[in-house]
Amino acid sequence: MPAYVKFPTPTLPSGTGYPVHTCPRRIRIASNVNKDGHLDLVINGTFYGFDKPNGPDVYLGDGSGGWRASSDGLKVLKLPSSGVALGDLDRDGNLDIVASGSVTVATESDGLFWFRGDGRGGWHLVQESGLPTSGLSLLHSVTLADLYHDGFLEVIAVSGNKGSITIWRPTLK
């Protein structure tokens, strides 16, 4: 199973920034999480209160416009932020979730959380993933991509008021 390490921040040409205020407060992803052939929804940023468990929400679609909540194992955050991505991080054939947020009420101490999917809509937090669980500026966006064409997905996050980009590259344990 891969663990993640911070990779050097890419240098972008000047003038490639974007106004951070245009970033959405919530990012929604449609994919087939439970392999039933119907689109499912993954949402991060829903906040129920500091005294309630927060984290990503998954809704499994039935193909006829009906949805069933499938968020067990995802509610570990005090304060979710907008970043969420889907991909098969451990190459087991099941989609996993990487979500941003905070396990404290501090708004400037975001982290990244890897939830392993079981292919049926169940989730489990990966405790020793190597991703930072705190200390990051407010995360606006998270995406996954195989940047090095090696079959492993890198975690790419945009954070802070200036839109800094950080990449975490997997290492095999």
Residue frames as a rotation matrix with the C-alpha (Angstrom) as fourth column:
MET 1
0.587 0.810 0.000 0.00
0.810 -0.587 0.000 0.00
0.000 0.000 -1.000 0.00
PRO 2
-0.143 -0.683 0.716 1.43
0.582 -0.644 -0.497 3.43
0.801 0.345 0.489 -0.84
ALA 3
0.270 0.138 -0.953 2.15
0.819 -0.553 0.152 6.12
-0.506 -0.822 -0.262 1.74
TYR 4
0.673 0.103 0.733 2.35
0.594 -0.666 -0.451 9.73
0.442 0.738 -0.509 0.65
VAL 5
-0.113 -0.756 -0.645 5.22
0.842 -0.418 0.342 12.22
-0.528 -0.504 0.684 0.95
LYS 6
0.682 0.313 -0.661 5.24
0.040 -0.918 -0.394 15.92
-0.731 0.242 -0.638 0.10
PHE 7
0.180 -0.561 0.808 6.72
0.972 0.225 -0.061 16.59
-0.148 0.797 0.586 -3.31
PRO 8
-0.740 -0.500 -0.449 8.39
0.455 -0.865 0.213 19.88
-0.495 -0.047 0.868 -4.35
THR 9
0.285 0.867 -0.409 5.91
0.262 -0.481 -0.837 22.58
-0.922 0.131 -0.365 -5.30
PRO 10
0.077 -0.250 0.965 5.86
0.993 0.106 -0.052 23.17
-0.089 0.963 0.256 -9.07
THR 11
-0.561 -0.274 -0.781 7.01
0.190 -0.961 0.201 26.53
-0.805 -0.036 0.592 -10.38
LEU 12
0.278 0.754 0.595 4.29
0.870 0.065 -0.489 28.07
-0.408 0.654 -0.637 -12.53
PRO 13
-0.552 -0.428 0.715 4.81
0.724 -0.671 0.157 30.85
0.413 0.605 0.681 -15.07
SER 14
-0.830 0.257 -0.496 3.73
0.153 -0.750 -0.644 34.27
-0.537 -0.610 0.583 -13.83
GLY 15
-0.610 0.675 -0.415 0.18
-0.790 -0.560 0.250 35.27
-0.064 0.481 0.874 -14.63
THR 16
-0.589 0.412 -0.696 -1.29
-0.076 0.829 0.555 31.78
0.805 0.379 -0.457 -14.14
GLY 17
-0.966 0.239 -0.099 -2.97
0.122 0.080 -0.989 32.60
-0.228 -0.968 -0.107 -10.82
TYR 18
-0.359 0.917 0.174 -6.70
0.418 -0.009 0.909 32.75
0.835 0.399 -0.380 -10.40
PRO 19
-0.401 0.261 0.878 -8.90
-0.710 -0.694 -0.118 34.71
0.578 -0.671 0.464 -8.02
VAL 20
-0.973 -0.062 -0.222 -9.44
0.079 0.815 -0.574 32.44
0.217 -0.577 -0.788 -5.02
HIS 21
-0.618 0.785 0.049 -12.88
-0.444 -0.296 -0.846 33.93
-0.649 -0.544 0.531 -4.31
THR 22
-0.050 0.610 -0.790 -14.16
-0.982 0.114 0.151 32.12
0.183 0.784 0.594 -7.42
CYS 23
-0.880 -0.286 -0.379 -13.46
-0.229 0.955 -0.190 28.69
0.416 -0.080 -0.906 -5.87
PRO 24
0.104 0.981 -0.161 -16.68
-0.257 0.183 0.949 26.85
0.961 -0.057 0.272 -5.05
ARG 25
-0.075 -0.046 0.996 -17.52
-0.993 -0.086 -0.079 26.27
0.090 -0.995 -0.039 -1.39
ARG 26
0.211 0.166 0.963 -18.41
-0.353 0.932 -0.084 22.66
-0.912 -0.322 0.255 -2.19
ILE 27
-0.528 -0.364 -0.767 -17.18
-0.849 0.207 0.486 20.35
-0.018 0.908 -0.419 -4.86
ARG 28
0.396 0.717 0.573 -19.46
-0.568 0.682 -0.461 17.62
-0.721 -0.143 0.678 -6.11
ILE 29
-0.688 -0.615 -0.385 -18.29
-0.707 0.447 0.549 14.54
-0.165 0.649 -0.742 -7.94
ALA 30
0.570 0.816 0.099 -20.42
-0.736 0.560 -0.380 12.03
-0.366 0.144 0.920 -9.81
SER 31
-0.506 -0.706 -0.495 -18.97
-0.818 0.575 0.015 8.58
0.274 0.413 -0.869 -10.28
ASN 32
0.514 0.644 -0.566 -19.92
-0.419 0.765 0.490 4.92
0.749 -0.015 0.663 -9.88
VAL 33
-0.128 -0.604 0.786 -18.64
-0.969 -0.092 -0.228 4.31
0.210 -0.792 -0.574 -6.34
ASN 34
-0.087 0.175 0.981 -20.35
-0.651 0.735 -0.189 0.97
-0.754 -0.655 0.050 -5.70
LYS 35
-0.867 -0.467 -0.174 -19.94
-0.414 0.481 0.773 -0.53
-0.278 0.742 -0.610 -9.20
ASP 36
-0.306 0.832 0.463 -23.68
0.365 0.552 -0.750 -0.97
-0.879 -0.060 -0.472 -9.86
GLY 37
-0.497 0.040 0.867 -23.66
0.866 -0.039 0.498 0.97
0.054 0.998 -0.015 -13.13
HIS 38
0.609 0.741 0.283 -25.42
0.682 -0.671 0.290 4.04
0.405 0.016 -0.914 -11.67
LEU 39
-0.217 -0.683 0.698 -23.87
0.154 -0.730 -0.666 7.41
0.964 -0.038 0.264 -10.91
ASP 40
0.387 0.201 -0.900 -23.27
0.912 0.059 0.406 8.24
0.135 -0.978 -0.161 -7.26
LEU 41
0.599 -0.137 0.789 -22.50
-0.015 -0.987 -0.160 11.62
0.800 0.084 -0.593 -5.64
VAL 42
0.056 -0.622 -0.781 -19.61
0.989 0.142 -0.042 12.58
0.138 -0.770 0.623 -3.36
ILE 43
0.562 0.212 0.799 -19.82
0.148 -0.977 0.155 15.95
0.813 0.031 -0.581 -1.60
ASN 44
-0.227 -0.585 -0.779 -17.46
0.957 0.016 -0.290 17.64
0.182 -0.811 0.556 0.87
GLY 45
-0.855 -0.150 0.497 -18.06
0.100 -0.987 -0.127 20.85
0.510 -0.059 0.858 2.76
THR 46
0.253 0.967 0.019 -21.36
0.062 -0.036 0.997 20.01
0.966 -0.251 -0.069 4.43
PHE 47
-0.832 -0.539 0.132 -21.15
-0.028 -0.196 -0.980 21.38
0.554 -0.819 0.148 7.98
TYR 48
0.108 0.915 -0.388 -23.60
0.436 0.307 0.846 20.26
0.894 -0.261 -0.366 10.65
GLY 49
0.815 0.091 0.572 -21.98
-0.407 -0.613 0.677 22.10
0.413 -0.785 -0.463 13.60
PHE 50
-0.153 -0.979 0.138 -18.79
-0.777 0.033 -0.629 21.79
0.611 -0.203 -0.765 15.68
ASP 51
-0.343 0.073 0.937 -20.52
-0.819 0.465 -0.336 19.41
-0.460 -0.882 -0.100 18.10
LYS 52
0.736 0.618 0.277 -21.56
-0.350 0.698 -0.625 17.05
-0.579 0.363 0.730 15.30
PRO 53
-0.144 -0.791 0.595 -19.47
0.352 0.520 0.778 14.69
-0.925 0.322 0.204 13.14
ASN 54
0.641 0.254 -0.724 -18.66
-0.502 -0.575 -0.646 16.19
-0.580 0.778 -0.241 9.75
GLY 55
-0.492 -0.807 0.327 -16.94
-0.121 0.435 0.893 14.95
-0.862 0.400 -0.311 6.63
PRO 56
-0.872 0.126 -0.472 -17.73
-0.481 -0.053 0.875 13.88
0.085 0.991 0.107 3.10
ASP 57
0.005 0.912 0.410 -21.19
-0.486 0.360 -0.796 12.68
-0.874 -0.195 0.445 2.14
VAL 58
-0.961 -0.205 -0.187 -21.75
-0.266 0.491 0.830 9.89
-0.078 0.847 -0.526 -0.38
TYR 59
0.028 0.994 0.104 -25.12
-0.622 0.098 -0.777 9.24
-0.782 -0.043 0.621 -1.98
LEU 60
-0.840 -0.283 0.463 -25.56
0.093 0.766 0.636 6.07
-0.535 0.577 -0.617 -4.01
GLY 61
-0.378 0.697 -0.610 -27.81
-0.891 -0.453 0.035 6.49
-0.252 0.556 0.792 -7.02
ASP 62
-0.223 0.375 0.900 -30.35
-0.031 0.920 -0.391 3.84
-0.974 -0.114 -0.193 -8.00
GLY 63
-0.914 -0.209 0.347 -30.58
0.329 0.118 0.937 4.88
-0.237 0.971 -0.040 -11.66
SER 64
-0.177 0.933 0.314 -34.17
0.868 -0.002 0.496 6.08
0.463 0.361 -0.810 -11.25
GLY 65
-0.017 0.108 0.994 -33.54
-0.071 -0.992 0.107 9.37
0.997 -0.069 0.025 -9.43
GLY 66
0.944 0.331 -0.006 -33.37
-0.035 0.119 0.992 7.88
0.329 -0.936 0.124 -5.94
TRP 67
-0.027 -0.978 0.208 -30.42
-0.400 -0.180 -0.899 8.29
0.916 -0.108 -0.386 -3.59
ARG 68
0.872 0.193 -0.450 -29.26
0.297 0.522 0.799 6.37
0.389 -0.831 0.398 -0.51
ALA 69
0.605 -0.667 0.435 -26.77
-0.777 -0.615 0.135 7.85
0.178 -0.420 -0.890 1.96
SER 70
0.828 -0.447 -0.338 -23.53
0.431 0.894 -0.124 5.85
0.357 -0.043 0.933 2.26
SER 71
0.397 -0.639 0.659 -21.32
-0.379 -0.768 -0.516 7.96
0.836 -0.045 -0.547 4.53
ASP 72
0.994 -0.076 0.081 -20.46
-0.041 0.430 0.902 5.53
-0.104 -0.899 0.425 7.34
GLY 73
0.407 -0.914 0.010 -16.78
0.852 0.383 0.355 5.88
-0.328 -0.136 0.935 8.22
LEU 74
-0.051 -0.409 0.911 -16.47
0.778 -0.588 -0.220 9.37
0.626 0.698 0.349 6.67
LYS 75
0.671 0.464 0.578 -17.58
0.069 -0.815 0.575 11.60
0.738 -0.346 -0.579 9.54
VAL 76
0.319 -0.667 -0.673 -14.24
0.942 0.304 0.144 12.24
0.108 -0.680 0.725 11.31
LEU 77
-0.556 -0.580 0.595 -13.84
0.586 -0.782 -0.213 15.99
0.589 0.230 0.775 10.74
LYS 78
-0.298 0.424 -0.855 -14.80
0.700 -0.512 -0.498 18.97
-0.649 -0.747 -0.144 12.89
LEU 79
0.283 0.293 -0.913 -14.67
-0.283 -0.884 -0.371 21.39
-0.917 0.363 -0.167 9.96
PRO 80
0.165 -0.218 0.962 -14.78
0.815 0.580 -0.008 20.14
-0.556 0.785 0.273 6.35
SER 81
-0.265 -0.205 -0.942 -13.47
-0.364 -0.884 0.295 22.34
-0.893 0.421 0.159 3.55
SER 82
0.461 0.703 -0.541 -14.31
-0.711 -0.072 -0.700 22.18
-0.531 0.707 0.466 -0.14
GLY 83
-0.286 -0.680 -0.674 -11.64
-0.951 0.285 0.116 19.81
0.114 0.675 -0.729 -1.46
VAL 84
0.238 0.308 0.921 -12.66
-0.387 0.900 -0.201 16.28
-0.891 -0.309 0.333 -2.39
ALA 85
-0.162 -0.332 -0.929 -11.35
-0.983 0.141 0.121 13.83
0.091 0.933 -0.349 -4.99
LEU 86
0.689 0.410 0.597 -12.06
-0.424 0.897 -0.126 10.25
-0.587 -0.166 0.792 -6.04
GLY 87
0.274 -0.581 -0.766 -9.57
-0.826 0.266 -0.497 7.71
0.492 0.769 -0.407 -7.34
ASP 88
0.948 0.010 -0.318 -8.11
0.096 0.944 0.316 4.28
0.303 -0.330 0.894 -6.68
LEU 89
0.540 -0.768 0.345 -5.13
-0.824 -0.566 0.031 5.22
0.171 -0.301 -0.938 -4.50
ASP 90
-0.044 -0.579 0.814 -4.19
-0.712 0.590 0.381 1.71
-0.701 -0.563 -0.438 -3.41
ARG 91
-0.428 -0.130 -0.895 -4.89
-0.881 0.282 0.380 0.08
0.203 0.951 -0.235 -6.79
ASP 92
-0.827 0.203 0.525 -7.35
-0.094 0.870 -0.484 -2.46
-0.555 -0.450 -0.700 -5.36
GLY 93
-0.796 0.522 0.306 -10.00
0.487 0.254 0.836 -1.71
0.359 0.814 -0.456 -8.00
ASN 94
0.240 0.887 -0.395 -12.20
0.968 -0.188 0.164 0.34
0.072 -0.422 -0.904 -5.64
LEU 95
0.126 -0.129 0.984 -12.59
0.247 -0.956 -0.158 4.11
0.961 0.263 -0.089 -5.59
ASP 96
-0.210 -0.269 -0.940 -11.16
0.977 -0.089 -0.193 5.92
-0.032 -0.959 0.282 -2.56
ILE 97
0.773 0.455 0.443 -11.88
0.438 -0.887 0.147 9.46
0.460 0.081 -0.884 -1.34
VAL 98
-0.529 -0.779 -0.337 -9.37
0.835 -0.404 -0.374 12.16
0.155 -0.479 0.864 -0.43
ALA 99
0.559 0.769 0.310 -11.12
0.614 -0.635 0.468 14.97
0.557 -0.071 -0.827 1.45
SER 100
-0.585 -0.723 0.368 -9.86
0.302 -0.615 -0.728 18.19
0.753 -0.315 0.578 3.00
GLY 101
0.594 0.756 0.274 -10.83
0.026 -0.359 0.933 19.60
0.804 -0.547 -0.232 6.35
SER 102
-0.404 -0.695 0.595 -9.81
-0.580 -0.308 -0.754 19.94
0.707 -0.650 -0.279 9.96
VAL 103
-0.083 0.316 -0.945 -10.03
0.569 0.793 0.216 17.67
0.818 -0.520 -0.246 12.98
THR 104
-0.604 -0.044 -0.796 -10.04
0.712 -0.479 -0.513 20.81
-0.358 -0.877 0.320 15.17
VAL 105
0.543 0.838 -0.056 -12.09
0.747 -0.512 -0.424 23.99
-0.384 0.189 -0.904 14.97
ALA 106
-0.102 -0.671 -0.735 -9.06
0.017 -0.739 0.673 25.99
-0.995 0.057 0.087 13.71
THR 107
0.839 0.544 -0.020 -9.86
0.018 -0.064 -0.998 27.26
-0.544 0.837 -0.063 10.22
GLU 108
0.570 -0.696 -0.437 -6.20
-0.800 -0.348 -0.488 27.67
0.187 0.628 -0.755 9.21
SER 109
-0.428 -0.705 0.565 -5.21
-0.778 0.606 0.167 24.11
-0.461 -0.368 -0.808 10.05
ASP 110
0.632 0.679 -0.375 -6.60
-0.770 0.493 -0.405 21.98
-0.091 0.544 0.834 7.24
GLY 111
-0.438 -0.716 0.543 -5.43
-0.500 0.696 0.515 18.50
-0.747 -0.046 -0.663 6.46
LEU 112
-0.156 0.328 -0.932 -6.00
-0.906 0.329 0.268 15.76
0.395 0.885 0.246 3.89
PHE 113
-0.240 0.217 0.946 -7.79
-0.650 0.688 -0.322 12.54
-0.721 -0.692 -0.024 4.73
TRP 114
-0.631 -0.037 -0.775 -7.75
-0.659 0.552 0.511 9.31
0.408 0.833 -0.373 2.71
PHE 115
0.006 0.714 0.700 -10.82
-0.732 0.481 -0.484 7.12
-0.682 -0.509 0.525 3.04
ARG 116
-0.931 -0.355 -0.080 -10.42
-0.326 0.717 0.616 3.65
-0.162 0.600 -0.784 1.53
GLY 117
0.024 0.971 -0.237 -13.49
-0.995 0.000 -0.099 2.47
-0.096 0.238 0.966 -0.37
ASP 118
-0.459 -0.143 0.877 -14.66
-0.298 0.955 0.000 -1.13
-0.837 -0.261 -0.481 -0.33
GLY 119
-0.982 0.059 -0.180 -16.42
-0.167 0.182 0.969 -0.98
0.090 0.981 -0.169 -3.71
ARG 120
-0.413 0.887 -0.209 -19.86
0.801 0.463 0.381 -1.34
0.434 -0.011 -0.901 -2.10
GLY 121
0.282 0.497 0.821 -20.20
0.086 -0.865 0.494 2.16
0.956 -0.069 -0.287 -0.59
GLY 122
0.891 -0.057 -0.451 -18.33
0.455 0.111 0.884 1.51
-0.001 -0.992 0.125 2.67
TRP 123
0.492 -0.693 0.527 -15.41
-0.162 -0.668 -0.726 3.68
0.855 0.272 -0.441 3.86
HIS 124
0.745 -0.374 -0.552 -12.48
0.663 0.330 0.671 3.41
-0.069 -0.866 0.495 6.26
LEU 125
0.880 -0.473 0.040 -10.05
-0.473 -0.881 -0.019 6.19
0.044 -0.002 -0.999 7.24
VAL 126
0.528 -0.813 -0.244 -6.44
0.571 0.553 -0.607 5.30
0.629 0.181 0.756 6.41
GLN 127
0.937 -0.073 -0.341 -4.62
0.273 -0.455 0.848 6.39
-0.217 -0.887 -0.407 9.58
GLU 128
0.158 -0.974 -0.162 -0.97
0.134 -0.142 0.981 6.22
-0.978 -0.176 0.108 8.43
SER 129
0.793 0.276 0.544 -1.36
0.539 0.101 -0.837 7.54
-0.286 0.956 -0.069 4.87
GLY 130
-0.332 -0.941 0.067 1.51
0.902 -0.296 0.314 10.04
-0.276 0.164 0.947 4.97
LEU 131
-0.066 0.392 0.918 -0.88
0.529 -0.766 0.365 12.87
0.846 0.510 -0.157 4.04
PRO 132
-0.949 -0.296 0.112 -0.83
0.078 -0.561 -0.824 15.80
0.307 -0.773 0.555 6.49
THR 133
-0.161 0.935 -0.317 -3.86
0.887 0.278 0.370 15.81
0.433 -0.221 -0.874 8.78
SER 134
0.760 0.363 -0.539 -3.24
0.555 -0.794 0.247 19.40
-0.338 -0.487 -0.805 9.92
GLY 135
-0.030 -0.854 -0.519 -1.07
0.430 -0.479 0.765 22.46
-0.902 -0.200 0.382 9.35
LEU 136
-0.613 -0.153 0.775 -2.21
0.789 -0.153 0.594 23.40
0.028 0.976 0.215 5.84
SER 137
-0.853 0.394 -0.342 -3.81
-0.359 -0.919 -0.161 26.70
-0.378 -0.014 0.926 4.88
LEU 138
0.072 0.986 0.148 -7.48
-0.392 0.165 -0.905 26.48
-0.917 0.007 0.398 3.94
LEU 139
-0.806 -0.355 0.474 -7.72
0.203 0.587 0.784 23.93
-0.556 0.728 -0.401 1.12
HIS 140
-0.234 0.701 -0.673 -9.79
-0.735 -0.581 -0.349 25.06
-0.636 0.413 0.652 -1.84
SER 141
0.651 0.398 -0.647 -9.39
-0.750 0.470 -0.465 22.12
0.119 0.788 0.604 -4.18
VAL 142
-0.200 -0.663 0.721 -8.04
-0.515 0.697 0.498 18.58
-0.833 -0.272 -0.481 -4.24
THR 143
0.682 0.368 -0.632 -7.49
-0.730 0.383 -0.566 16.42
0.034 0.847 0.530 -7.30
LEU 144
0.252 -0.580 0.774 -5.77
-0.116 0.776 0.620 13.13
-0.961 -0.246 0.128 -8.10
ALA 145
0.839 -0.039 -0.542 -3.65
-0.543 -0.020 -0.839 12.44
0.022 0.999 -0.038 -11.18
ASP 146
0.647 -0.677 0.351 -0.97
0.561 0.734 0.383 10.01
-0.517 -0.051 0.855 -12.30
LEU 147
0.814 -0.303 -0.495 1.55
-0.411 -0.903 -0.123 12.77
-0.410 0.304 -0.860 -13.06
TYR 148
-0.133 -0.990 -0.042 4.49
-0.841 0.091 0.533 10.42
-0.524 0.106 -0.845 -13.58
HIS 149
0.397 0.405 -0.824 2.72
-0.845 0.513 -0.155 7.68
0.360 0.757 0.545 -15.56
ASP 150
-0.718 -0.692 -0.074 3.78
-0.575 0.649 -0.498 5.06
0.392 -0.315 -0.864 -13.02
GLY 151
-0.308 0.704 -0.640 0.31
0.265 0.709 0.653 3.76
0.914 0.032 -0.405 -12.16
PHE 152
-0.332 0.163 -0.929 0.10
0.941 -0.014 -0.339 5.63
-0.068 -0.986 -0.149 -8.83
LEU 153
0.456 0.601 0.656 -2.07
0.601 -0.752 0.271 8.69
0.656 0.270 -0.705 -8.24
GLU 154
-0.787 -0.612 -0.080 -0.51
0.517 -0.584 -0.626 11.84
0.336 -0.534 0.776 -6.82
VAL 155
0.307 0.825 -0.475 -2.61
0.943 -0.333 0.031 14.06
-0.132 -0.458 -0.879 -4.50
ILE 156
-0.667 -0.452 0.592 -2.63
0.586 -0.809 0.042 17.68
0.459 0.375 0.805 -5.68
ALA 157
0.219 0.730 -0.647 -4.05
0.960 -0.280 0.008 20.41
-0.175 -0.623 -0.762 -3.43
VAL 158
-0.302 -0.185 0.935 -4.63
0.391 -0.919 -0.056 24.13
0.869 0.349 0.350 -3.90
SER 159
0.288 0.351 -0.891 -4.56
0.954 -0.022 0.300 26.08
0.085 -0.936 -0.341 -0.65
GLY 160
-0.405 -0.485 -0.775 -4.21
0.709 -0.702 0.069 29.52
-0.577 -0.522 0.628 0.89
ASN 161
0.447 0.618 -0.646 -5.15
0.186 -0.771 -0.609 32.96
-0.875 0.152 -0.460 -0.29
LYS 162
-0.044 -0.540 -0.841 -2.58
-0.795 -0.491 0.357 32.93
-0.605 0.684 -0.408 -3.10
GLY 163
0.826 0.502 -0.255 -3.57
-0.552 0.631 -0.545 29.54
-0.113 0.591 0.799 -4.47
SER 164
-0.260 -0.965 0.037 -0.38
-0.943 0.262 0.206 27.62
-0.208 0.019 -0.978 -3.69
ILE 165
0.674 0.395 -0.625 -0.18
-0.585 0.801 -0.125 24.14
0.451 0.450 0.771 -5.20
THR 166
-0.230 -0.712 0.663 1.24
-0.907 0.404 0.120 21.20
-0.353 -0.574 -0.739 -3.25
ILE 167
0.380 0.254 -0.890 1.74
-0.652 0.756 -0.062 17.67
0.657 0.603 0.453 -4.55
TRP 168
0.069 -0.328 0.942 2.04
-0.792 0.555 0.252 14.50
-0.606 -0.764 -0.222 -2.47
ARG 169
0.030 -0.188 -0.982 3.60
-0.841 0.526 -0.126 11.59
0.540 0.829 -0.142 -4.27
PRO 170
0.898 0.376 0.229 3.02
-0.439 0.738 0.513 7.99
0.024 -0.561 0.827 -3.17
THR 171
-0.341 -0.935 -0.100 5.83
-0.886 0.355 -0.299 5.82
0.315 -0.013 -0.949 -1.88
LEU 172
0.422 0.463 -0.779 5.54
-0.225 0.886 0.405 2.09
0.878 0.004 0.478 -1.36
LYS 173
0.315 -0.261 0.912 5.86
-0.947 -0.029 0.319 0.76
-0.056 -0.965 -0.257 2.17
